[in-house]
Amino acid sequence: DGNGHQAIPFRDLAGNNRLLQILTAAYNRQGRDFDPVATAGGDPDDLEYYRHRAAGLLSHKAWQDRNLGVKLIGLTRHREKIPTLLKMLSDKTPVSRVKRMFGGDFEQVGFIRRNIVQALQILDTFDEGVEKHLLSALEDNYFEVRAQVCRTAAHFGPVLAGKSVWIDALFERLDDGCFEVVIEAAKALGEVGTDNKVAERLLALNESHYWQVRNAALHGIKR
């Protein structure tokens, strides 16, 4: 009020990296009970500022900044930005020839695409658009994206249970060339599968070379 007296003292706002640490730790502890407002200090206005700041990172040229923005969009539960995340996830703008020589593929690099899928899980909103993009991402070039889609499918298991399009898509991932993807697909089938056909496919993994795959299959059968 100009008199130099504040009933509530000002608090310093967290920088982006510190905010990421705080929100990530809280989400890992609380899971579905995660409350970004309470975690960010209890002031909804502060959270709105953090969301605005995170959204600004999505347009930065440096992929590291966009990657940070994607993570913060998810952890601040900025659901209004879901269409932007989906657009980024499906962006197939190729990188330069030099970058391709070093393993690059698209402007939205594999780390960003993986973290978009994880952000969609944290945002905990599932609709036709999200489903369409997740199914497409199961075919992503980067194995970590495919693995994360399987984890996100498991998260949305109550919504996806019994849907043949998802069961068939996850069956394909059981034949993935990367065993990390096979592990997550087997776990996801435990959440999505509802009949003996799924159980039989999981039982067929009992001779996998990797014990982690066999263990994931047992976990899926138990679920």
C-alpha positions as CSV (number, residue, x, y, z in Angstrom):
1,D,0.0,0.0,0.0
2,G,3.0,2.2,-0.2
3,N,3.6,2.4,3.5
4,G,6.3,-0.2,3.5
5,H,4.3,-2.8,5.5
6,Q,3.2,-6.2,4.2
7,A,0.9,-8.4,6.1
8,I,2.4,-11.4,4.2
9,P,6.2,-11.1,3.5
10,F,7.3,-11.5,-0.1
11,R,8.8,-14.9,-1.0
12,D,11.5,-15.3,-3.7
13,L,10.2,-17.2,-6.7
14,A,12.1,-20.3,-7.7
15,G,14.1,-20.4,-10.9
16,N,13.2,-22.8,-13.6
17,N,15.7,-25.5,-12.6
18,R,14.9,-25.3,-8.9
19,L,11.2,-25.4,-9.6
20,L,11.7,-28.5,-11.7
21,Q,13.5,-30.2,-8.8
22,I,10.8,-29.2,-6.3
23,L,7.9,-30.3,-8.5
24,T,9.6,-33.5,-9.7
25,A,10.3,-34.6,-6.1
26,A,6.7,-33.9,-5.0
27,Y,5.2,-35.7,-8.0
28,N,7.4,-38.8,-7.4
29,R,6.2,-38.8,-3.8
30,Q,2.5,-38.1,-4.3
31,G,1.6,-39.6,-7.6
32,R,-2.0,-39.0,-8.5
33,D,-2.4,-36.9,-5.3
34,F,0.1,-34.4,-6.6
35,D,-1.0,-30.8,-6.2
36,P,1.2,-28.3,-8.0
37,V,-0.3,-25.3,-6.3
38,A,0.6,-26.5,-2.8
39,T,4.0,-27.7,-4.0
40,A,4.8,-24.3,-5.6
41,G,4.0,-22.4,-2.3
42,G,0.2,-22.4,-2.1
43,D,-0.3,-19.2,-4.1
44,P,-2.3,-19.8,-7.3
45,D,-0.9,-16.6,-8.7
46,D,2.6,-17.9,-8.4
47,L,1.6,-21.1,-10.2
48,E,0.1,-19.0,-13.0
49,Y,3.4,-17.1,-13.4
50,Y,5.4,-20.4,-13.4
51,R,3.0,-21.7,-16.1
52,H,3.5,-18.6,-18.2
53,R,7.2,-18.8,-17.8
54,A,7.2,-22.5,-18.8
55,A,5.1,-21.8,-21.9
56,G,7.6,-19.2,-23.0
57,L,10.3,-21.8,-23.1
58,L,8.5,-23.8,-25.7
59,S,9.4,-21.3,-28.5
60,H,13.1,-21.1,-27.6
61,K,15.6,-22.1,-30.3
62,A,17.7,-24.2,-28.0
63,W,16.2,-27.7,-27.6
64,Q,17.4,-27.8,-24.0
65,D,15.2,-24.8,-23.2
66,R,12.2,-26.4,-25.0
67,N,12.8,-29.6,-23.1
68,L,12.8,-27.8,-19.8
69,G,9.6,-26.1,-20.8
70,V,7.9,-29.4,-21.7
71,K,8.7,-30.8,-18.3
72,L,7.4,-27.7,-16.5
73,I,4.2,-27.7,-18.5
74,G,3.5,-31.1,-17.2
75,L,4.5,-30.6,-13.6
76,T,2.6,-27.3,-13.3
77,R,-0.4,-29.1,-14.8
78,H,-0.8,-26.4,-17.5
79,R,-3.5,-28.3,-19.4
80,E,-4.2,-25.4,-21.8
81,K,-0.9,-26.2,-23.5
82,I,-1.9,-29.8,-24.3
83,P,-2.6,-28.9,-28.0
84,T,0.8,-27.3,-28.2
85,L,2.5,-30.4,-26.8
86,L,0.6,-32.6,-29.2
87,K,1.7,-30.4,-32.1
88,M,5.3,-30.6,-31.0
89,L,5.1,-34.4,-30.6
90,S,3.9,-34.8,-34.2
91,D,6.3,-32.3,-35.6
92,K,8.4,-34.0,-38.3
93,T,10.5,-31.0,-39.3
94,P,13.9,-32.6,-40.2
95,V,17.2,-31.3,-38.8
96,S,20.1,-30.3,-41.0
97,R,22.2,-32.8,-42.8
98,V,25.1,-32.1,-40.4
99,K,22.9,-32.8,-37.4
100,R,21.6,-36.0,-39.0
101,M,25.3,-37.2,-39.3
102,F,25.4,-37.0,-35.5
103,G,22.2,-39.0,-35.0
104,G,19.6,-36.3,-35.1
105,D,16.2,-36.8,-36.8
106,F,13.7,-34.0,-36.1
107,E,13.8,-30.5,-34.7
108,Q,11.9,-31.7,-31.6
109,V,14.6,-34.1,-30.6
110,G,14.0,-37.5,-29.0
111,F,14.4,-36.3,-25.5
112,I,11.7,-33.7,-26.0
113,R,9.3,-36.2,-27.6
114,R,9.8,-38.6,-24.7
115,N,9.2,-35.9,-22.1
116,I,6.1,-34.7,-24.0
117,V,4.7,-38.2,-23.6
118,Q,5.6,-38.2,-19.9
119,A,4.1,-34.7,-19.5
120,L,0.8,-36.0,-20.9
121,Q,0.8,-38.7,-18.3
122,I,1.4,-36.1,-15.5
123,L,-1.2,-33.8,-16.9
124,D,-3.6,-36.8,-16.5
125,T,-6.0,-35.8,-19.2
126,F,-7.1,-38.3,-21.9
127,D,-9.2,-37.5,-24.9
128,E,-9.3,-38.4,-28.6
129,G,-6.5,-36.1,-29.6
130,V,-4.2,-37.4,-26.9
131,E,-5.0,-41.0,-27.8
132,K,-4.3,-40.5,-31.5
133,H,-0.9,-38.9,-30.8
134,L,0.1,-41.6,-28.3
135,L,-0.7,-44.4,-30.7
136,S,1.3,-42.7,-33.4
137,A,4.2,-42.2,-31.0
138,L,4.4,-46.0,-30.4
139,E,6.1,-46.0,-33.8
140,D,8.6,-43.3,-33.0
141,N,12.2,-43.8,-34.1
142,Y,13.6,-43.2,-30.6
143,F,13.2,-46.2,-28.3
144,E,12.7,-44.1,-25.2
145,V,9.7,-42.5,-26.7
146,R,8.1,-45.9,-27.5
147,A,8.9,-47.1,-23.9
148,Q,7.4,-44.0,-22.4
149,V,4.2,-44.4,-24.4
150,C,3.9,-47.9,-22.9
151,R,4.3,-46.4,-19.4
152,T,1.7,-43.7,-20.2
153,A,-0.7,-46.4,-21.5
154,A,-0.3,-48.3,-18.3
155,H,-1.1,-45.0,-16.4
156,F,-4.3,-44.7,-18.4
157,G,-5.1,-48.4,-18.0
158,P,-8.5,-47.8,-16.5
159,V,-9.5,-45.9,-19.6
160,L,-7.8,-48.2,-22.2
161,A,-8.7,-51.5,-20.6
162,G,-10.1,-53.9,-23.3
163,K,-9.6,-51.5,-26.2
164,S,-8.4,-53.7,-29.1
165,V,-6.5,-51.0,-30.9
166,W,-4.3,-50.6,-27.8
167,I,-3.9,-54.3,-27.2
168,D,-2.9,-54.9,-30.8
169,A,-0.5,-51.9,-30.7
170,L,1.2,-53.2,-27.5
171,F,1.4,-56.7,-29.0
172,E,3.5,-55.2,-31.7
173,R,5.8,-53.7,-29.2
174,L,6.4,-57.1,-27.7
175,D,8.4,-57.7,-30.9
176,D,10.3,-54.4,-30.6
177,G,14.0,-54.6,-31.3
178,C,14.7,-52.8,-28.0
179,F,14.2,-55.0,-24.9
180,E,13.5,-51.9,-22.8
181,V,10.4,-51.3,-24.9
182,V,9.3,-54.9,-24.6
183,I,9.5,-54.7,-20.8
184,E,7.2,-51.6,-20.7
185,A,4.8,-53.1,-23.2
186,A,4.4,-56.3,-21.1
187,K,3.7,-54.2,-18.0
188,A,1.2,-52.1,-19.9
189,L,-0.6,-55.1,-21.2
190,G,-1.2,-56.1,-17.6
191,E,-3.2,-52.8,-17.2
192,V,-4.9,-52.8,-20.6
193,G,-5.5,-56.5,-21.2
194,T,-8.7,-58.1,-20.1
195,D,-8.8,-61.7,-21.5
196,N,-6.9,-64.9,-22.0
197,K,-5.5,-63.8,-25.3
198,V,-3.3,-61.2,-23.6
199,A,-2.3,-63.7,-20.9
200,E,-1.2,-66.2,-23.5
201,R,1.0,-63.6,-25.3
202,L,2.6,-62.7,-22.0
203,L,3.2,-66.3,-21.1
204,A,4.9,-66.7,-24.4
205,L,7.7,-64.4,-23.1
206,N,8.8,-67.1,-20.6
207,E,11.8,-68.0,-22.8
208,S,13.0,-64.5,-23.4
209,H,16.8,-64.1,-23.3
210,Y,16.3,-61.2,-20.8
211,W,15.2,-61.9,-17.3
212,Q,13.8,-58.3,-17.1
213,V,11.4,-59.2,-19.9
214,R,10.3,-62.4,-18.2
215,N,9.8,-60.5,-14.9
216,A,7.8,-57.9,-16.7
217,A,5.6,-60.5,-18.2
218,L,4.9,-62.1,-14.8
219,H,4.1,-58.6,-13.5
220,G,1.6,-58.1,-16.4
221,I,0.0,-61.5,-15.8
222,K,-0.4,-60.7,-12.1
223,R,-2.1,-57.4,-12.9
